[in-house]
């Protein structure tokens, strides 16, 4: 009997050490001007990603071209197979995006910014606009939605420069944050099948932030696996007035989810699937203090047969948490990051865990989390 248990234990350890395939999804929170300590976090983040030991990695909020190139070069020796799409600018239809009277005058957004938020920077400035200038921003959205959207798309830009961009009649202004970047990247130790990678654009379903699906068919141990990486619309109800074509942020997320489910089914063509990313929808798990968010979108994925080892497992945990030093104590605990599996045998799933939840100490002795999200790693014996 002892020999039997010893052999069983050895077999399990052998599977985990020799054959385990590791998938990682992580929202880096490199939203300069919105998530604090951007400069102090970026290089430690890159080092942690490189040393993660995961086999296939889906990253979100890798917004800037400089960060994309820096990380791609850093990862190349260990992760030679990479998918990163060029940043594609999307600009306003008209120039200037706003008129002077839209932004200035009694009760206007600029008057509020100058009187209430002068001298504030980064997330503190953004929080001030949300808390103290919500009414003029809502008014601008109602009267001139395209101007309001263009204004909100200037996240990370100095307020004075943002105003100049909005008012100058020469050239058109970006309508998506961070110059139209989708912030997505896939890094893999396994090769990509030639001619079987690309991007599904969600431009027709996106407001304020560019949303896409980056995908590829990967050759993993003589099997073809469809891997997708995405970042869907966030719940900005309390922070940014909705200026899109749907009823609000929640419906936009649902429309993106429904469209992606249709496209993935076509592209995967019956292959095993791993669809990863920050989906911005969360189940309600009262026992863990996890609050629901955009649950209709989550149910849409579940209805198509997707399994999430973390949220469907024995111990769900928040990935966007109020205990994170980069979030506010009033933020909800939500499980909005997922690794969805389909056509993967349950016996092949070893488990899922939260990763990248440690803190670092910056040069000015500030202790901060690596990102405002935690990562998820899933281990498989095979696809």
C-alpha positions as CSV (number, residue, x, y, z in Angstrom):
1,X,0.0,0.0,0.0
2,X,2.8,2.4,0.9
3,X,4.5,1.6,-2.4
4,X,1.2,2.3,-4.2
5,X,0.8,5.8,-2.6
6,X,4.5,6.6,-3.3
7,X,4.1,5.7,-6.9
8,X,0.9,7.7,-7.2
9,X,2.5,10.7,-5.6
10,X,5.5,10.4,-7.9
11,X,3.2,10.1,-10.9
12,X,1.3,13.3,-10.0
13,X,4.5,15.2,-9.3
14,X,5.9,14.0,-12.6
15,X,2.9,15.2,-14.5
16,X,3.0,18.6,-12.9
17,X,6.8,19.1,-13.3
18,X,7.4,17.4,-16.7
19,X,4.2,17.9,-18.7
20,X,2.3,20.8,-17.1
21,X,1.4,23.5,-19.6
22,X,0.9,26.9,-18.1
23,X,-1.4,29.7,-19.3
24,X,-1.1,33.2,-17.9
25,X,-3.4,36.2,-18.3
26,X,-2.5,39.5,-16.7
27,X,-3.7,43.1,-17.0
28,X,-0.5,45.1,-16.5
29,X,-2.3,48.3,-15.5
30,X,0.2,50.4,-17.5
31,X,-2.4,53.1,-18.0
32,X,-0.2,56.2,-17.6
33,X,-2.2,59.0,-16.1
34,X,-4.8,56.7,-14.6
35,X,-3.1,53.9,-12.6
36,X,-0.5,55.3,-10.2
37,X,3.3,54.6,-10.2
38,X,3.5,53.9,-13.9
39,X,7.2,54.6,-14.2
40,X,8.2,52.8,-11.1
41,X,6.2,49.7,-12.0
42,X,6.9,49.1,-15.7
43,X,10.4,47.5,-15.6
44,X,9.7,45.3,-12.5
45,X,6.5,44.2,-14.3
46,X,8.4,43.3,-17.4
47,X,10.9,41.2,-15.4
48,X,8.1,39.4,-13.6
49,X,6.4,38.5,-16.9
50,X,9.7,37.2,-18.4
51,X,10.3,35.0,-15.3
52,X,6.7,33.8,-15.0
53,X,7.5,30.3,-16.5
54,X,4.2,30.3,-18.3
55,X,4.1,28.7,-21.8
56,X,1.5,31.1,-23.4
57,X,0.8,34.6,-22.0
58,X,-2.0,37.0,-22.7
59,X,-1.3,40.6,-21.6
60,X,-3.6,43.6,-21.5
61,X,-3.0,47.4,-21.0
62,X,0.4,47.3,-22.8
63,X,-0.7,50.6,-24.3
64,X,2.3,52.6,-25.4
65,X,4.5,51.7,-28.4
66,X,7.6,52.2,-26.3
67,X,6.4,49.6,-23.7
68,X,5.4,47.2,-26.5
69,X,8.8,47.3,-28.1
70,X,10.7,47.2,-24.9
71,X,8.8,44.1,-23.6
72,X,8.9,42.3,-26.9
73,X,12.7,42.7,-27.0
74,X,13.0,41.6,-23.4
75,X,10.8,38.5,-23.9
76,X,12.3,37.3,-27.3
77,X,15.0,35.0,-25.9
78,X,12.4,33.0,-23.8
79,X,9.3,33.7,-25.8
80,X,10.2,33.8,-29.5
81,X,6.6,33.5,-30.8
82,X,4.9,36.8,-30.3
83,X,1.6,38.5,-31.5
84,X,1.4,42.3,-31.2
85,X,-0.6,44.3,-33.7
86,X,0.5,47.8,-34.8
87,X,-1.2,50.7,-33.1
88,X,-3.9,52.0,-35.5
89,X,-5.1,55.6,-34.9
90,X,-8.8,56.3,-35.1
91,X,-9.6,60.0,-35.3
92,X,-12.6,62.2,-35.1
93,X,-14.7,62.8,-38.2
94,X,-14.5,66.6,-37.8
95,X,-11.9,69.1,-36.9
96,X,-11.8,70.6,-34.4
97,X,-13.4,68.0,-32.2
98,X,-14.9,70.7,-29.9
99,X,-15.9,74.3,-30.1
100,X,-14.6,76.9,-27.6
101,X,-18.2,77.3,-26.2
102,X,-18.4,73.5,-25.6
103,X,-15.5,73.6,-23.1
104,X,-15.4,77.1,-21.6
105,X,-17.8,79.4,-19.8
106,X,-19.9,79.3,-16.7
107,X,-20.7,75.8,-15.6
108,X,-18.4,74.3,-18.2
109,X,-16.1,71.3,-17.8
110,X,-12.9,73.5,-18.1
111,X,-14.2,76.0,-15.5
112,X,-14.8,73.1,-13.1
113,X,-11.4,71.5,-13.8
114,X,-9.7,74.8,-13.1
115,X,-11.6,75.6,-9.9
116,X,-11.7,72.1,-8.5
117,X,-8.8,70.1,-9.8
118,X,-6.0,72.5,-10.5
119,X,-2.6,71.2,-9.4
120,X,-3.7,67.6,-9.3
121,X,-2.0,64.9,-11.4
122,X,-2.5,61.3,-12.6
123,X,-5.2,59.3,-11.0
124,X,-5.8,62.1,-8.4
125,X,-6.7,64.4,-11.3
126,X,-8.9,61.8,-12.9
127,X,-10.7,61.1,-9.6
128,X,-11.3,64.8,-9.1
129,X,-13.0,65.1,-12.5
130,X,-15.1,62.1,-11.7
131,X,-16.1,63.3,-8.2
132,X,-16.3,67.1,-8.6
133,X,-17.0,67.7,-12.4
134,X,-19.5,64.9,-13.1
135,X,-22.4,67.2,-13.9
136,X,-20.7,69.4,-16.5
137,X,-19.2,66.3,-18.1
138,X,-22.6,64.7,-18.2
139,X,-24.0,67.9,-19.7
140,X,-21.3,68.0,-22.4
141,X,-22.0,64.3,-23.2
142,X,-25.7,65.1,-23.7
143,X,-25.2,68.2,-25.8
144,X,-22.1,67.3,-27.7
145,X,-21.3,63.5,-27.3
146,X,-18.4,63.5,-29.9
147,X,-16.7,66.3,-28.0
148,X,-17.2,64.6,-24.7
149,X,-15.8,61.3,-26.1
150,X,-12.8,63.1,-27.6
151,X,-12.1,64.8,-24.2
152,X,-12.3,61.6,-22.2
153,X,-9.9,59.9,-24.8
154,X,-7.1,62.3,-23.7
155,X,-6.3,60.2,-20.6
156,X,-2.7,60.7,-19.7
157,X,-2.4,63.9,-21.6
158,X,-1.6,67.2,-19.8
159,X,-4.9,69.1,-19.4
160,X,-3.6,72.2,-21.3
161,X,-2.3,70.1,-24.2
162,X,-5.6,68.2,-24.3
163,X,-7.5,71.4,-24.6
164,X,-5.3,72.6,-27.5
165,X,-5.8,69.3,-29.3
166,X,-9.5,69.5,-28.9
167,X,-9.8,73.1,-30.2
168,X,-7.1,73.3,-32.9
169,X,-8.7,73.2,-36.4
170,X,-5.6,71.5,-37.9
171,X,-5.7,67.7,-37.9
172,X,-8.1,65.4,-36.3
173,X,-7.9,64.1,-32.7
174,X,-7.8,60.5,-31.5
175,X,-11.2,59.2,-30.4
176,X,-9.7,56.2,-28.5
177,X,-7.4,56.4,-25.5
178,X,-3.6,55.9,-25.9
179,X,-3.7,56.7,-29.6
180,X,-5.9,53.8,-30.6
181,X,-3.8,51.1,-29.0
182,X,-5.7,47.9,-28.0
183,X,-3.1,47.2,-25.4
184,X,-2.9,43.4,-26.2
185,X,0.0,41.0,-26.6
186,X,0.5,37.3,-26.7
187,X,3.9,35.7,-25.9
188,X,4.5,32.0,-26.4
189,X,7.1,29.3,-26.2
190,X,5.1,27.3,-28.7
191,X,5.1,28.1,-32.4
192,X,2.2,29.7,-34.2
193,X,0.7,27.9,-37.2
194,X,1.6,29.9,-40.3
195,X,-1.3,31.9,-41.7
196,X,-3.4,31.1,-38.6
197,X,-3.2,34.3,-36.6
198,X,-4.8,37.7,-36.6
199,X,-7.1,40.2,-35.0
200,X,-10.8,40.5,-34.7
201,X,-11.7,44.2,-34.6
202,X,-14.3,45.4,-32.2
203,X,-14.2,48.9,-33.4
204,X,-17.9,48.9,-34.3
205,X,-18.6,47.9,-30.7
206,X,-16.1,50.1,-28.9
207,X,-16.4,53.5,-27.2
208,X,-13.5,55.4,-25.6
209,X,-11.1,52.4,-25.6
210,X,-10.1,50.3,-28.6
211,X,-11.3,46.7,-28.0
212,X,-10.1,43.7,-30.1
213,X,-9.4,40.0,-30.0
214,X,-5.8,39.0,-30.7
215,X,-5.7,35.3,-31.7
216,X,-3.5,32.5,-33.1
217,X,-3.5,28.8,-33.6
218,X,-0.6,27.4,-31.6
219,X,1.1,24.0,-32.1
220,X,1.3,22.5,-28.6
221,X,2.7,19.0,-28.3
222,X,1.5,18.0,-31.8
223,X,-1.9,19.5,-31.2
224,X,-3.4,22.6,-32.7
225,X,-4.9,25.0,-30.0
226,X,-6.8,28.2,-30.7
227,X,-5.7,30.9,-28.3
228,X,-7.5,34.3,-28.0
229,X,-6.5,37.4,-25.9
230,X,-8.9,40.2,-25.3
231,X,-9.9,43.2,-23.1
232,X,-13.6,44.1,-23.1
233,X,-15.4,47.3,-22.1
234,X,-15.2,48.2,-18.5
235,X,-17.9,49.3,-16.2
236,X,-17.3,53.1,-16.2
237,X,-20.8,54.0,-15.0
238,X,-19.4,56.0,-12.1
239,X,-16.5,57.5,-13.9
240,X,-17.3,58.4,-17.5
241,X,-20.6,59.2,-19.1
242,X,-21.5,56.8,-21.9
243,X,-21.3,58.4,-25.4
244,X,-21.6,55.3,-27.6
245,X,-24.4,53.9,-29.7
246,X,-25.7,51.3,-27.2
247,X,-27.7,51.9,-24.0
248,X,-24.6,52.0,-21.8
249,X,-21.3,50.3,-20.9
250,X,-23.0,47.1,-19.9
251,X,-24.8,46.6,-23.2
252,X,-21.6,47.5,-25.1
253,X,-19.7,44.7,-23.2
254,X,-22.5,42.2,-24.0
255,X,-22.5,43.1,-27.7
256,X,-18.8,42.6,-27.8
257,X,-19.1,39.2,-26.0
258,X,-21.8,38.0,-28.4
259,X,-19.9,39.1,-31.5
260,X,-16.7,37.5,-30.2
261,X,-18.4,34.2,-29.4
262,X,-19.6,34.0,-33.0
263,X,-16.2,34.8,-34.5
264,X,-14.3,32.5,-32.2
265,X,-16.5,29.6,-33.1
266,X,-15.7,30.2,-36.8
267,X,-12.0,30.7,-36.3
268,X,-11.4,27.9,-33.9
269,X,-13.0,25.4,-36.3
270,X,-13.5,22.7,-33.7
271,X,-10.0,23.0,-32.0
272,X,-9.4,23.2,-28.3
273,X,-9.7,26.7,-27.1
274,X,-8.1,29.0,-24.4
275,X,-9.7,32.5,-24.5
276,X,-7.9,34.8,-22.0
277,X,-8.0,38.3,-20.8
278,X,-9.7,41.0,-18.8
279,X,-13.4,40.6,-19.7
280,X,-14.6,43.1,-17.2
281,X,-17.5,40.8,-16.1
282,X,-17.6,39.0,-12.8
283,X,-19.7,36.3,-11.1
284,X,-21.2,37.0,-7.7
285,X,-19.5,34.8,-5.1
286,X,-20.9,36.1,-1.7
287,X,-18.9,33.6,0.3
288,X,-15.7,35.2,-1.0
289,X,-17.0,38.8,-1.0
290,X,-16.9,38.9,-4.8
291,X,-19.5,41.2,-6.4
292,X,-21.2,40.6,-9.7
293,X,-20.5,42.8,-12.7
294,X,-22.0,42.6,-16.2
295,X,-23.2,39.0,-15.5
296,X,-25.2,38.7,-18.7
297,X,-21.9,38.6,-20.6
298,X,-20.5,36.0,-18.3
299,X,-23.6,33.8,-18.9
300,X,-23.2,34.2,-22.6
301,X,-19.8,32.6,-22.4
302,X,-21.0,29.8,-20.1
303,X,-24.0,29.1,-22.5
304,X,-21.4,28.4,-25.2
305,X,-19.7,25.7,-23.1
306,X,-16.8,27.6,-21.7
307,X,-15.2,26.6,-18.4
308,X,-13.2,28.9,-16.2
309,X,-11.0,26.9,-13.8
310,X,-10.8,29.9,-11.3
311,X,-14.3,31.2,-11.2
312,X,-15.8,27.7,-11.6
313,X,-13.4,26.0,-9.3
314,X,-13.4,25.3,-5.6
315,X,-11.8,28.6,-4.5
316,X,-12.8,31.7,-6.6
317,X,-10.8,34.8,-5.8
318,X,-11.0,38.4,-6.8
319,X,-8.5,39.7,-9.5
320,X,-9.5,43.3,-9.1
321,X,-9.5,43.9,-5.4
322,X,-9.9,46.7,-2.9
323,X,-7.0,45.4,-0.9
324,X,-4.7,46.1,-3.9
325,X,-2.7,49.3,-3.1
326,X,-3.4,50.7,-6.6
327,X,-7.1,50.5,-6.0
328,X,-9.4,52.4,-3.7
329,X,-10.9,51.0,-0.4
330,X,-14.3,51.7,-1.9
331,X,-13.7,49.6,-5.1
332,X,-15.6,46.3,-5.3
333,X,-13.9,43.0,-5.1
334,X,-14.5,41.4,-8.6
335,X,-13.3,38.4,-10.6
336,X,-13.1,40.1,-14.0
337,X,-10.1,38.4,-15.5
338,X,-10.6,34.9,-16.9
339,X,-9.0,32.0,-18.7
340,X,-11.9,30.3,-20.5
341,X,-11.3,26.7,-21.8
342,X,-13.4,24.8,-24.3
343,X,-12.9,21.3,-25.7
344,X,-10.4,20.6,-23.0
345,X,-11.0,17.4,-20.9
346,X,-11.5,18.2,-17.2
347,X,-9.0,15.5,-16.3
348,X,-6.3,17.6,-18.1
349,X,-6.9,20.7,-15.8
350,X,-4.6,20.6,-12.8
351,X,-5.7,23.9,-11.3
352,X,-5.8,27.7,-11.3
353,X,-4.2,30.2,-9.0
354,X,-3.8,34.0,-8.5
355,X,-0.3,35.2,-9.3
356,X,1.5,38.6,-9.5
357,X,-0.1,39.7,-6.3
358,X,3.1,40.8,-4.6
359,X,4.2,44.3,-3.8
360,X,7.4,46.1,-4.8
361,X,9.2,49.0,-3.1
362,X,9.9,52.0,-5.4
363,X,13.0,54.2,-5.3
364,X,11.1,56.7,-3.1
365,X,10.3,53.9,-0.6
366,X,6.7,53.6,-1.6
367,X,5.3,50.0,-1.5
368,X,2.9,49.3,-4.4
369,X,1.4,46.3,-6.1
370,X,2.7,45.5,-9.6
371,X,-0.7,46.3,-11.2
372,X,-4.2,47.2,-10.2
373,X,-5.1,43.7,-11.3
374,X,-3.8,40.3,-10.2
375,X,-2.9,37.7,-12.8
376,X,-4.3,34.2,-13.3
377,X,-2.3,31.1,-14.1
378,X,-3.9,27.8,-15.2
379,X,-2.0,24.5,-15.4
380,X,-2.9,21.7,-17.8
381,X,-1.4,18.3,-18.5
382,X,-2.5,18.6,-22.1
383,X,-5.0,20.2,-24.4
